[in-house]
Amino acid sequence: MIRGKRPSRKRAGYIVRAGIGLAVLAVVSFLVRDGEPVAWELPVFHFINDLPDWLYRPSWLLIQFGNFAIVALVFIALMMFRKGTPAIAVLIVGAGKYLSERAVKAIIVRHRPAQIVDEVILRGAPAVGRGFPSGHVMVAVGIATVLSPWLGRRTIIVVWSLAGAVCFGRMYVGAHLPLDVVGGAAVGWTLGSLVNAVVATRGEEADLS
């Protein structure tokens, strides 16, 4: 059973976290503004992308935690157990992801690795659209961030391990460069922190207990 408390930090703390996320996004956006890979990205990307093919099946499965459909699945699951507040929080993060991703990709034109990097190994169906930021990572990190205050320690480890696996997996399949992943994580972290700031209530018992 998932346990925990409602977000108990002061709202200001969550707003500070959101500000940090926005600062990271601003820095990363500046670095990728010309659409070209940053020098240090290439060895990191190739190290992950060149890993053995047998990792593809488990990686593909774990990557689904970043699929946009997971927002609906988590929302439905929480509502079935009458956990209304965190369910709505997840739904808001999903809506925010959709809007913010479109906004950032309209400003930053950065293509997928196969279009700007040599010797990319593509696994599975090729990703389409612009590469920055990673939408899968936005979903995974956003959900992990918004649910963490409601979860017990073991469950927190699980959801953040899944988010980390999405970050790894999107580079492994050749869909994103490292800064695409960092940008996606920054947006997801910011969205989750802002939602937590809205629902933060000190000292109340959690819906997920």
Helices and strands as residue ranges (DSSP letters): H 11-31, H 41-49, G 53-55, H 56-63, G 64-66, H 69-80, H 84-107, H 113-116, H 135-147, G 148-150, H 153-172, H 178-199
